[in-house]
Amino acid sequence: MKGIVSGEGEDSSDPVAKIKERYEKGETDEFLKPIIVGGDERRIKDDDTLFFFNYRSDRVREVTQLLGDHDRDPVPDFPYPKNIHITTMTRYKTDYTFPVAFAPQVMTNVLAEWLGKKGIKQCHIAETEKYAHVTFFFNGGIEEPFEGEDRELVQSPM
């Protein structure tokens, strides 16, 4: 937030070179400090329109929650830009009122469901880190196993 709104971070005219430099120092993606490109004119300001997209919905929710004035309790004294207009790629949280570019799709008759209807047994095996991917996500957002579906969970390596 401080980087995209206030411009707090390390200025760079070559962000790719800056990221490579950070990698050489042992910094990894998750822990990179903000790299500021374009100066003050590229900061989020009053009356801006923003379009958010990310495959990881948790990150999008964190930022839009604050910028969209949905819940600013986590950072109440931040200098938020006023009159921001936000659109998101899809609905990242059901209680957000932001317009969405692509409404969520309801998936029916996914493979596990179809196999279950045919009476075909199946086993979904995953390590703990990817368990949701081979259960909840592959099953169209359904938590409960379908008919004939067994699940095996293997502890992910440390």
N, C-alpha and C positions, 0 to 999 in steps of 0.2 A: 504494500500500500504506500509506504513512504517513497518508494522508487517511482511508481507510476503517477502519484499525485504531487508529491513535494520535490521529486528529483533527487532524493537522498540516495547516494551510491557513488560508484566510480565512473566518471565520464570516459567515454571511448568513442572514437570515430570508426573503429574497426572491432565490432563486437565478437566476430569469429576469432580473431587473433587474441582478444582478451580472454575468451573462454579457453582457448588452447593454453594460454599462459597460466590460467587458474588450474587447469588439469595438471600441468607440469608441477604445480605446487602441491598437488594431492587433493585439491578441492573436487568434489563430485557434484553432479547436477542438483541433487536435492539440497545441497548446502551452499550453492553459489550465492554470494551477496549480489545485490542489484547492480547491473551494468547499465548506465544511463547513456542513451543514444539520442541525439537530436536536441538536447538542451531543453529549455523551458517551454518552447512552442509545442513540444510533443507530450507534455504532461496532460493529465485529465483535468479539465477546468469546468467552471460553471457553464451550464447549458450544453454540455457535450452530449453526443449520442454514442453509445457503446454497444458493440456486438460481441458477446462472449461465446466462445466455443472451446470445449475441452472434452476429451474422452473420459477423463477422471472427474466425475461430478463433484467430489468433495472439495476440490480446489475452486471450482467455479462457485459453489455455494458459499465458501468462505468470503470471497471477494464481493460477490453480488449482494450478499446479506448486508455488508457494510455500506458499499457505494449506493445501493438501491434503497437505503434507509429502511430496511426490513427489520433489522435488530442491530443497533449499534452499541449494545451493552458491552461487548468484549473490548471495544476501543472507543469509549464515549467522547474523549476530548480531542479526537483527530480533526484536522481542518478539512472536512469533507466538502467536495465541490457541490454547489447547489444546482437544483433543477436538472439532474442527470436523467437521461432517457436510456434505459437498458432494454436490449432484446437479447435473448439467449438462443443458442442453436436448437435446444430442445428443453423440455421441462425438467430441470434439475432438482426441483423440490416442489411438491404439490401445493404448498401454501404460498408460493411466490406468485405475485400478480404480473410479473413481467411478460410482455409478448414473447412468443416463441416462434422460431422460424419453421420448425418441424415438430408437430405434435407427436407424442409417443405412439408407437404402433403396438397394437395388441396382437401377440403372436398366438395362433391356435394351431392345433394338430402338429406340434413340433415333433421331432423324431422320437423322443422317449414316449410321448403320448401315443403316437401312431403305432409304435411297436407294442405298447401296452394293450391297445385295442385289438391287436392281432394275436395277443396271448404269447408274445415272444419275450422271453426273459432277457434281462440286460443287467450289466453291472457297470457302474460309473466309479472309476478309481482316480483319486487325486491326492496330491500332498496338501497339507493344511493351507499353504499360501495360495493355491489355485483351486481350492475346493469349491468356492462359489462359482467359478467359471464352468466347471463340468456338472454342476447341479443347477443352481438358481438361474444363471444366465442362459445356459443351453436349453433349459426347460421353459424358456419364454417368460421368466420372472416368477415362476411358480416354485415355492419353497418345498412343498410336499412332494415326495417321489410319486411317479405315476405307477399304475398297476404293473407288477412284474419287475420293477426297477429296484435293484439293490445298490447301496452305496458303500464304498470302502474309503476310509480316510487314513492316509499315511503321514506320519509326522515329517514336516519339512526339515531339511538339514539346517543346522545352526550356522 
